[in-house]
Amino acid sequence: MTDCGCDKAKKDLEEYLRNELCNEDAADIREHLAHCSGCSDEAHLSVVLTEVVQRACKETRPRRCAPRSCCASAPSRPPTDRSPPTDRSRRSSAQRSRI
């Protein structure tokens, strides 16, 4: 095992945290994190953020929120055959006269 350095540790940090690295690379990053407070702090922050997002994805909506299906009954707009305006057509007449 060798200390892989901050650049490699930061580059491979997410894969390390998801256990996607080979044993040798994971051991190198583990050793680096044990001795580098900056990279260790970054790893901790990444773990905390991942946990917060995972928790938020599991939460259910509060009862006071309206169900999403209420928007489904709104009439949809029919598709148009018109192409989007070009940059030139969006310009004001004063801007066009300067061109």
C-alpha positions as CSV (number, residue, x, y, z in Angstrom):
1,M,0.0,0.0,0.0
2,T,1.2,3.5,-0.8
3,D,-0.3,6.9,-0.2
4,C,-2.0,7.7,-3.5
5,G,-2.0,11.5,-2.9
6,C,-4.8,14.1,-2.8
7,D,-5.4,14.3,-6.6
8,K,-6.1,10.5,-7.0
9,A,-8.0,10.3,-3.7
10,K,-10.4,13.1,-4.8
11,K,-10.7,11.8,-8.3
12,D,-11.7,8.3,-7.1
13,L,-13.5,9.3,-3.9
14,E,-17.1,8.6,-5.1
15,E,-16.1,5.2,-6.5
16,Y,-14.3,4.4,-3.2
17,L,-17.4,5.4,-1.2
18,R,-19.6,3.1,-3.4
19,N,-17.1,0.2,-3.1
20,E,-16.5,0.2,-6.8
21,L,-12.7,0.2,-6.7
22,C,-10.4,-2.8,-6.7
23,N,-9.0,-3.8,-3.4
24,E,-5.6,-2.3,-4.0
25,D,-6.9,1.2,-5.1
26,A,-9.4,1.2,-2.2
27,A,-6.6,0.4,0.3
28,D,-4.5,3.2,-1.1
29,I,-7.3,5.7,-0.7
30,R,-8.2,4.4,2.7
31,E,-4.6,4.9,3.8
32,H,-4.6,8.4,2.4
33,L,-7.9,9.3,4.1
34,A,-6.4,8.2,7.4
35,H,-3.6,10.7,7.1
36,C,-5.1,13.6,5.2
37,S,-7.6,15.7,7.1
38,G,-8.7,17.7,4.0
39,C,-9.6,14.6,1.9
40,S,-11.1,12.9,5.0
41,D,-13.4,15.9,5.5
42,E,-14.4,15.8,1.9
43,A,-15.2,12.1,2.1
44,H,-17.3,12.7,5.3
45,L,-19.2,15.5,3.5
46,S,-19.9,13.3,0.6
47,V,-21.2,10.5,2.8
48,V,-23.4,13.0,4.7
49,L,-24.8,14.5,1.5
50,T,-25.5,11.0,0.1
51,E,-27.4,10.0,3.3
52,V,-29.5,13.2,3.2
53,V,-30.5,12.7,-0.4
54,Q,-31.3,9.1,0.2
55,R,-33.4,10.0,3.2
56,A,-35.2,12.7,1.2
57,C,-36.0,10.3,-1.5
58,K,-37.7,7.9,1.0
59,E,-39.9,10.7,2.5
60,T,-43.6,10.8,1.7
61,R,-45.3,14.1,0.9
62,P,-47.2,15.8,3.7
63,R,-50.9,15.2,3.8
64,R,-51.6,19.0,3.3
65,C,-50.2,18.9,-0.2
66,A,-52.5,18.5,-3.1
67,P,-52.2,15.3,-5.0
68,R,-50.3,15.6,-8.3
69,S,-53.2,14.1,-10.2
70,C,-55.1,17.4,-9.9
71,C,-52.9,18.8,-12.7
72,A,-53.6,15.8,-14.9
73,S,-57.1,17.0,-15.7
74,A,-56.0,20.4,-17.1
75,P,-56.2,20.6,-20.9
76,S,-53.0,20.2,-22.6
77,R,-51.9,22.6,-25.3
78,P,-52.0,21.2,-28.8
79,P,-48.6,21.0,-30.6
80,T,-47.8,23.9,-32.9
81,D,-46.2,23.7,-36.4
82,R,-44.4,26.9,-35.8
83,S,-40.7,26.7,-35.3
84,P,-39.1,28.6,-32.4
85,P,-38.2,32.2,-33.1
86,T,-34.7,32.9,-34.2
87,D,-32.4,35.2,-32.4
88,R,-32.9,37.9,-35.1
89,S,-36.7,37.9,-34.6
90,R,-36.3,38.4,-30.9
91,R,-34.4,41.6,-31.3
92,S,-36.2,44.9,-30.9
93,S,-36.4,47.3,-33.9
94,A,-33.8,49.5,-32.3
95,Q,-31.4,46.6,-32.0
96,R,-32.1,45.5,-35.6
97,S,-31.3,49.0,-36.9
98,R,-27.9,48.9,-35.3
99,I,-26.9,45.7,-37.2
